[in-house]
Amino acid sequence: MSEALRVTFQAVSARPRVARILWTVLFVAGVAAIPILNRSTLATAPTAGGAAGRFGFHLQDVAREAGVDFVHQPPLFDPQLSHIMPQIASTGASVAVAD
């Protein structure tokens, strides 16, 4: 095998190794970032200032004062679906039930 061909072959075979090392470093960095980010989140836990101090605004429940008196009632489906109703109800309003 000629020297130029050998050098080219070695360069081509080294690319997958470099890619694997790069992906491994990125994966390890991502996994290591989880506890670091969790620590910084715990450090900003709610204080005496409450939500307004932490987030810059505060939400207040005024539904009753505005005259809204609503109680959610679960949907009633065909009795043949009663055996899977817990699974259907747990999906919430984001999933439609279809045949």
C-alpha positions in Angstrom: 0.0 0.0 0.0 1.4 3.4 -0.9 2.2 5.9 1.8 -0.4 8.5 0.6 -3.1 5.8 0.5 -2.2 4.6 4.0 -2.3 8.2 5.5 -5.7 8.8 3.8 -7.1 5.5 5.1 -5.9 6.3 8.6 -7.5 9.7 8.4 -10.8 8.3 7.2 -10.8 5.6 9.9 -10.1 8.1 12.6 -13.2 10.2 11.9 -15.7 7.8 13.5 -13.5 7.5 16.5 -13.4 11.3 16.9 -17.1 11.5 16.4 -17.7 8.9 19.0 -15.4 10.7 21.5 -17.2 14.0 20.8 -20.6 12.5 21.3 -19.4 10.8 24.5 -18.1 14.1 25.9 -21.4 15.8 25.0 -23.4 13.1 26.7 -21.4 13.1 29.8 -21.6 16.9 30.0 -25.4 16.7 29.6 -25.7 14.1 32.4 -23.4 16.1 34.6 -25.5 19.3 34.0 -28.6 17.8 35.6 -27.5 17.9 39.2 -25.8 21.2 38.7 -29.0 22.8 37.3 -31.0 21.1 40.0 -28.8 22.7 42.6 -29.2 26.1 41.2 -33.0 25.6 41.0 -33.1 24.6 44.7 -31.1 27.6 45.6 -33.8 29.8 44.2 -36.6 28.2 46.2 -39.5 30.4 47.3 -38.7 32.9 49.9 -40.7 35.2 52.2 -41.3 37.5 49.2 -43.4 34.7 47.6 -44.1 34.3 43.9 -44.0 38.0 43.2 -40.4 38.3 44.4 -39.3 35.1 42.6 -41.2 35.5 39.3 -42.1 39.1 39.1 -45.9 38.6 39.3 -48.5 37.0 41.5 -51.6 35.1 40.6 -54.7 35.3 42.7 -57.9 33.2 42.5 -60.8 35.5 41.9 -63.2 33.1 40.3 -65.8 33.1 43.1 -65.6 36.9 43.4 -66.3 37.2 39.6 -69.3 34.9 39.9 -67.7 31.8 38.3 -69.1 28.7 40.1 -68.0 25.7 38.0 -67.3 22.2 39.1 -65.8 19.8 36.5 -67.8 16.7 35.8 -66.0 13.8 34.3 -67.4 12.6 30.9 -69.6 9.6 30.7 -68.7 7.2 27.9 -70.2 4.0 26.6 -70.5 1.4 29.4 -68.4 -0.9 27.2 -65.5 1.4 27.9 -65.8 1.2 31.7 -62.8 -1.2 32.0 -60.5 1.3 30.3 -62.0 4.5 31.7 -59.1 5.2 34.2 -56.6 5.2 31.4 -58.9 7.4 29.2 -59.5 9.8 32.0 -55.8 10.1 32.9 -55.0 11.4 29.4 -56.9 14.6 30.0 -58.4 16.8 27.4 -55.4 16.6 25.0 -56.4 13.2 23.7 -59.5 12.2 21.7 -61.0 8.8 22.0 -61.8 7.2 18.6 -62.6 3.8 17.2 
